[in-house]
Amino acid sequence: MIEEFEVSGPDAGPYGITSGPDGALWFTLVHAAKIGRFAAGEVRTYDLAPDTDPTVIVQGPDGALWFTEYKGHKIGRITVDGVLTEFELPTPEAEPYGIAAGADGALWFTEINLDRIGRITPDGAITEFPLPVAGAFPGHITAGPDNGLWFALNQANAIGRIDIGGDVTIHPLPTEAAAPVGIADGGDGGIWFVEIMAGQVGRIAVDGHVDEFPLPDNECRPHAIVAGEDGSLWFTEWGANKIGRITLAGKIEEYELPTPNSEPHGITIGPDGAVWTALENGKLARISF
């Protein structure tokens, strides 16, 4: 069953989404430069500076929500009460994008424009680590089962890993020009990711072994992925207007969204255990199973 909930106008652009510690869903409005909160049918929004493009949002280890400001070149933090703090990155024009909580109590993020991985502590201390490849376009990032941080290298066609000391390993993908974007810990000891240009879901083991699973439509442009409470992985198909599900054995199911051209982007597991996705047409969708 799929339900849709309007949370903004059609031009505001719901993009990233996560569950908060307060039992609400928190999301970014990338085009409106706002952070949103949705609970019990009520929407609240919190303004950022114009043209900051907040993108990915996650729950931090300190009970606050942390997010990237892609065009603002900052990392943002907002409490469940709406108190906002922003941290400017040391290097200009970094374009931070993905962000995830690490096993070390810090937040780790990607810098698309600089080919770097960043680390920020809850009190705002920032360290940047250069990647050994140029023009890699690092996208989403996730904590892995091995205490490392794993990230998609969209233009380098690889999956990267950085340990908490800053050492980086690069794992090339078997399919050329696959362009990985979303990535998540699968809960099965592996890391799962989606390949937006190849139309595939991938899994990489901590030893670097990669398996790839072609989707029915290789032009569906899968964007983000999350591990579900049902033991499978759920992902958005931005180009096909669908939500996909893949089991650990590689069985794939797809679900059409009710509104055409809704552009699903971020995806998370809600406080209610259902799958939620941010639709760029101004809505959130709930997928129950």
Phi and psi in degrees as a GROMACS rama.xvg file:
@    title "Ramachandran Plot"
@    xaxis  label "Phi"
@    yaxis  label "Psi"
@TYPE xy
-120.555  127.889  ILE-2
-119.674  147.707  GLU-3
-120.662  143.067  GLU-4
-130.09  123.942  PHE-5
-75.7214  127.232  GLU-6
-123.539  -7.00638  VAL-7
-163.434  176.57  SER-8
-70.9655  167.271  GLY-9
-68.4855  -14.3129  PRO-10
-102.556  -0.128626  ASP-11
-78.6035  -31.7226  ALA-12
77.1956  64.3324  GLY-13
-53.4851  131.811  PRO-14
-132.03  -72.7738  TYR-15
-90.1865  154.661  GLY-16
-151.792  144.674  ILE-17
-156.059  163.448  THR-18
-88.1172  136.93  SER-19
-96.988  166.756  GLY-20
-72.1487  -8.04789  PRO-21
-95.8484  10.0768  ASP-22
79.129  11.3649  GLY-23
-108.913  166.091  ALA-24
-97.4707  133.908  LEU-25
-115.662  140.668  TRP-26
-146.981  160.444  PHE-27
-100.929  145.558  THR-28
-112.182  92.5464  LEU-29
-63.9809  -38.6351  VAL-30
-85.1247  -22.3505  HIS-31
-95.3854  -6.46752  ALA-32
56.4727  54.5122  ALA-33
-138.206  157.63  LYS-34
-108.549  134.982  ILE-35
-115.097  155.211  GLY-36
-131.981  133.531  ARG-37
-130.45  123.954  PHE-38
-156.042  135.254  ALA-39
51.3991  37.0747  ALA-40
80.8309  -0.851933  GLY-41
-102.45  136.345  GLU-42
-113.215  132.105  VAL-43
-123.741  145.293  ARG-44
-128.983  152.324  THR-45
-129.387  126.105  TYR-46
-79.9015  140.061  ASP-47
-110.056  176.756  LEU-48
-64.5409  147.997  ALA-49
-58.2795  149.293  PRO-50
60.9285  31.5344  ASP-51
-92.4758  -19.5111  THR-52
53.4678  66.3953  ASP-53
-64.2126  135.787  PRO-54
-119.814  -85.5414  THR-55
-92.9363  141.402  VAL-56
-133.167  139.301  ILE-57
-142.217  161.982  VAL-58
-81.4804  132.661  GLN-59
-92.6769  172.478  GLY-60
-72.0307  -10.0817  PRO-61
-100.841  8.79289  ASP-62
82.8142  4.3559  GLY-63
-103.212  172.886  ALA-64
-103.004  134.658  LEU-65
-118.181  143.292  TRP-66
-148.798  161.307  PHE-67
-99.1389  144.676  THR-68
-112.023  97.2273  GLU-69
-59.5976  -45.6152  TYR-70
-96.1939  -14.3723  LYS-71
-83.1581  -14.3262  GLY-72
56.681  42.8478  HIS-73
-137.963  162.148  LYS-74
-106.402  131.144  ILE-75
-108.696  153.549  GLY-76
-135.564  132.336  ARG-77
-134.288  131.612  ILE-78
-78.9433  166.976  THR-79
-66.0438  -14.9613  VAL-80
-91.3366  0.0528166  ASP-81
90.768  12.9998  GLY-82
-81.7331  122.28  VAL-83
-104.739  136.024  LEU-84
-131.686  140.424  THR-85
-126.253  144.275  GLU-86
-123.046  115.881  PHE-87
-73.7399  138.623  GLU-88
-77.2338  149.249  LEU-89
-64.8873  -34.0548  PRO-90
-103.274  125.957  THR-91
-61.9236  154.97  PRO-92
57.1397  39.7778  GLU-93
-75.6033  -32.7275  ALA-94
55.9392  66.156  GLU-95
-67.1409  144.834  PRO-96
-132.889  -79.9531  TYR-97
-76.9823  153.695  GLY-98
-152.738  144.296  ILE-99
-154.649  150.681  ALA-100
-79.5568  133.734  ALA-101
-97.9091  170.538  GLY-102
-71.6425  -11.033  ALA-103
-93.9132  6.98945  ASP-104
84.5222  5.6044  GLY-105
-109.564  170.814  ALA-106
-102.571  136.961  LEU-107
-115.308  142.225  TRP-108
-144.416  162.399  PHE-109
-103.207  148.451  THR-110
-118.494  99.989  GLU-111
-59.9916  -42.9157  ILE-112
-81.2137  -14.2555  ASN-113
-114.445  -3.56608  LEU-114
54.641  52.8265  ASP-115
-136.768  157.42  ARG-116
-110.121  134.618  ILE-117
-111.1  157.405  GLY-118
-133.285  131.807  ARG-119
-131.14  130.635  ILE-120
-81.7119  161.657  THR-121
-57.6771  -22.1646  PRO-122
-93.4903  4.66539  ASP-123
99.1684  6.79417  GLY-124
-76.6462  126.701  ALA-125
-116.2  135.42  ILE-126
-126.635  141.738  THR-127
-118.813  138.103  GLU-128
-120.957  120.585  PHE-129
-72.2321  145.358  PRO-130
-88.9041  154.118  LEU-131
-83.4246  12.0776  PRO-132
-130.669  145.064  VAL-133
-99.8051  146.788  ALA-134
65.8849  30.3729  GLY-135
-80.2276  -27.9928  ALA-136
59.2278  63.0454  PHE-137
-64.5755  131.131  PRO-138
-105.645  -116.102  GLY-139
-72.3267  158.976  HIS-140
-140.959  148.152  ILE-141
-146.559  152.278  THR-142
-75.6373  136.984  ALA-143
-100.126  174.395  GLY-144
-73.7471  -7.3427  PRO-145
-104.444  14.247  ASP-146
72.113  4.11534  ASN-147
-91.2542  170.928  GLY-148
-108.734  130.41  LEU-149
-113.364  141.402  TRP-150
-146.393  153.585  PHE-151
-89.9574  132.851  ALA-152
-108.443  94.5043  LEU-153
-60.3267  -49.2029  ASN-154
-90.3999  -16.9847  GLN-155
-87.1966  -6.05592  ALA-156
54.7794  53.2493  ASN-157
-153.631  165.441  ALA-158
-110.911  132.713  ILE-159
-110.158  158.774  GLY-160
-135.716  136.201  ARG-161
-126.879  132.117  ILE-162
-87.1544  171.543  ASP-163
-69.3565  -8.75726  ILE-164
-91.245  -7.24718  GLY-165
100.762  2.5925  GLY-166
-77.6542  133.684  ASP-167
-113.682  138.112  VAL-168
-123.68  138.493  THR-169
-115.162  131.443  ILE-170
-118.315  105.57  HIS-171
-64.0478  150.058  PRO-172
-91.8855  149.972  LEU-173
-65.7621  -36.8397  PRO-174
-86.3936  127.164  THR-175
-69.1055  144.507  GLU-176
53.0156  37.7668  ALA-177
-75.0025  -30.4605  ALA-178
58.4551  67.5411  ALA-179
-65.627  146.866  PRO-180
-130.154  -74.3479  VAL-181
-77.7912  150.716  GLY-182
-154.521  145.195  ILE-183
-156.498  149.982  ALA-184
-69.4618  124.755  ASP-185
-81.0488  -10.7612  GLY-186
78.9473  0.733956  GLY-187
-112.525  14.8317  ASP-188
91.0836  -3.41466  GLY-189
-121.221  171.572  GLY-190
-111.394  130.555  ILE-191
-109.117  148.021  TRP-192
-150.06  166.045  PHE-193
-119.936  145.755  VAL-194
-110.598  105.983  GLU-195
-69.5251  -31.4315  ILE-196
-91.2065  -27.4506  MET-197
-88.1161  -16.9161  ALA-198
66.7829  46.8884  GLY-199
-135.786  158.094  GLN-200
-107.385  139.503  VAL-201
-124.127  159.282  GLY-202
-133.873  131.808  ARG-203
-120.545  128.472  ILE-204
-78.3078  162.716  ALA-205
-65.0785  -16.899  VAL-206
-88.4651  1.08576  ASP-207
97.6857  -4.28305  GLY-208
-69.2578  132.657  HIS-209
-115.09  133.11  VAL-210
-117.26  143.837  ASP-211
-126.604  141.526  GLU-212
-124.512  108.38  PHE-213
-65.682  139.459  PRO-214
-87.6201  159.644  LEU-215
-56.5126  -35.6617  PRO-216
-116.181  110.528  ASP-217
-74.7479  -0.672273  ASN-218
-110.843  20.9544  GLU-219
-77.1664  -13.9927  CYS-220
54.4646  66.292  ARG-221
-63.8253  139.513  PRO-222
-118.311  -51.9765  HIS-223
-132.415  159.145  ALA-224
-146.94  148.616  ILE-225
-148.596  149.871  VAL-226
-81.5024  130.885  ALA-227
-93.2919  166.205  GLY-228
-74.3165  -10.2061  GLU-229
-90.0786  7.48269  ASP-230
84.3974  4.36289  GLY-231
-112.564  177.862  SER-232
-109.969  138.918  LEU-233
-116.144  142.96  TRP-234
-147.531  157.32  PHE-235
-93.7592  141.15  THR-236
-112.07  90.1135  GLU-237
-59.2171  -40.0772  TRP-238
-84.6304  -13.6792  GLY-239
-111.74  -2.0613  ALA-240
60.3916  43.6512  ASN-241
-136.729  161.168  LYS-242
-110.353  133.7  ILE-243
-111.139  156.734  GLY-244
-134.966  134.294  ARG-245
-130.838  131.497  ILE-246
-80.0867  168.551  THR-247
-64.2318  -21.1607  LEU-248
-87.247  -3.91161  ALA-249
95.9805  8.24463  GLY-250
-76.1005  132.883  LYS-251
-115.765  135.218  ILE-252
-129.39  150.344  GLU-253
-131.466  146.827  GLU-254
-130.57  121.411  TYR-255
-73.3549  134.796  GLU-256
-77.1424  145.846  LEU-257
-63.9302  -36.4724  PRO-258
-95.7292  125.298  THR-259
-62.115  148.734  PRO-260
54.7268  41.2557  ASN-261
-83.8585  -13.328  SER-262
56.6865  70.9823  GLU-263
-69.7572  134.542  PRO-264
-120.976  -96.2059  HIS-265
-67.1262  156.807  GLY-266
-146.573  144.146  ILE-267
-152.81  169.682  THR-268
-98.6319  122.925  ILE-269
-76.4956  170.636  GLY-270
-60.3659  -20.6186  PRO-271
-90.2094  2.15533  ASP-272
84.7096  -5.95009  GLY-273
-82.7235  165.428  ALA-274
-88.1162  131.09  VAL-275
-123.138  143.222  TRP-276
-135.881  148.552  THR-277
-92.2006  127.053  ALA-278
-106.348  129.12  LEU-279
-68.5454  -8.52267  GLU-280
-82.879  7.30995  ASN-281
104.222  15.8834  GLY-282
-130.567  162.769  LYS-283
-111.598  143.021  LEU-284
-116.356  140.514  ALA-285
-114.15  127.139  ARG-286
-115.372  112.389  ILE-287
-101.592  151.758  SER-288
